[in-house]
Amino acid sequence: QVQLVESGGGLVQPGGSLRLSCAASGSIFSITPMGWYRQAPGKQRQLVAAITSGGSTNYADSVKGRFTISRDNAKNTVYLQMNSLKPEDTAVYYCNDVEDAEAGTDSWGQGTQVTVSS
């Protein structure tokens, strides 16, 4: 399985921006569809954005137009640029192989906390 290390979270005011990074191990990263997920307190983890090996993307309705997912296969890294942040974006953010996540994997990184508050 892919090993994952998320970073880039923090405390930001509403309307602010953050860029999350996810460093992944594994020689097959370039052909692995990757996703960013988030889990708010008391809620289930949800898919926020996903990107295929070919660069096609899709987003949850709640973040469309504000978040952008991208990947750098040479660096085995996937990014999430988050703009116009809202308090409801507050959560722990994780990345993972989309197929593993859909299969119900228990293997997740430590995540990175994003807190949007004034």
N, C-alpha and C positions, 0 to 999 in steps of 0.2 A: 504494500500500500504506500501511497504518497505520504511523506512527512511534511507538515505544514507549519509555518511560523508567520503569524500575523503581526503587523506593527502599524503605527501611525495614528492611533486613536488619541483622544484627549478631550479636554473641556473647551467648548467653543460657544460663542454667543449665537442666538438665533440669527439666521442670515449669513452666517460664516461658512467657511469651507475647511475641509480636511481631505487628505489623500492617504488612503490605506494601501498597504503593500502586503503581499502574501508570497513568501519564498517557499517554493516547493522542491522536494527532492524527487529523484526518479528520472530515468532516461526516456520515459515515454511522455513527459510533460507536454511536449509540443503537439501531441495528438489527443490530449485529454481535455474534454470539455470541463471548464471550471466555473464555479459559482461563488458569489458572496452571499452569506446568510446573516441574519441577525436574530438575536433573542433578547427581548425586553423582559424585565422582571415579571414573573407570573404568566408569561405567555410562551407559546411554542415557538421554536426556531422556524423562521420563514426565509424563503429564497428572495433575495433582493434583486440580484442581477446575475446573468450567466453569459458566458462567451464560449463559442465553439472553437475547435482547433483552427478553423478557417477564419475566425474573427467575427462571425455573426453574433449579434447580441440580442438579449431580451431583458426586460425589466418589469418589476412589479409596478402596478399602476401608481402606487403611492410615491414612487421615486422617479417616474418618467419625467424627463426634461430637467432633472436636477442632478442625477447621478450618472456617471459614465464608467463602464468597466472596460479595461484594456489588458493586454498581455504582452510580455516580452519573452518570447520563447528562448532567446539566447541567454537570458538571465533566469529562466525558470521562475518567473515572477508574474503575478497577476495583480492589477491595481484597481482601486475604486476611488474615483474622484467624486467627492460629495460637495455640492454647492447648495446655496440657499437652504441651509440646514434648519430643521424645525425641532422643537422639543420632542415631538413624537418620533424622531429619528434616534433618540437615546436608546442604546442597547449595547450588548456585546456583539461584535461583528466577527464572523468566522469565514474562512474560505474552505472549499473542498472540491473534490472531483464530483461533478454533478451526478454521474452514474452511481458512484458509491453512496452519495447522500440519499438518492432515490431508493437505493437498496436497503437503506436503514443502517448504515455503518455506525459503529460506536467510536470510530477513530476520527477525532477532531483535534485541531490545535488548541492553544490556550485562549485564542481570541484576543481581540483588542477592544477596550471600552471606549465608546463614544458617548459623551454627555453634552447635550445641547441645552444650555441654561443661561439666563441673564443674571 
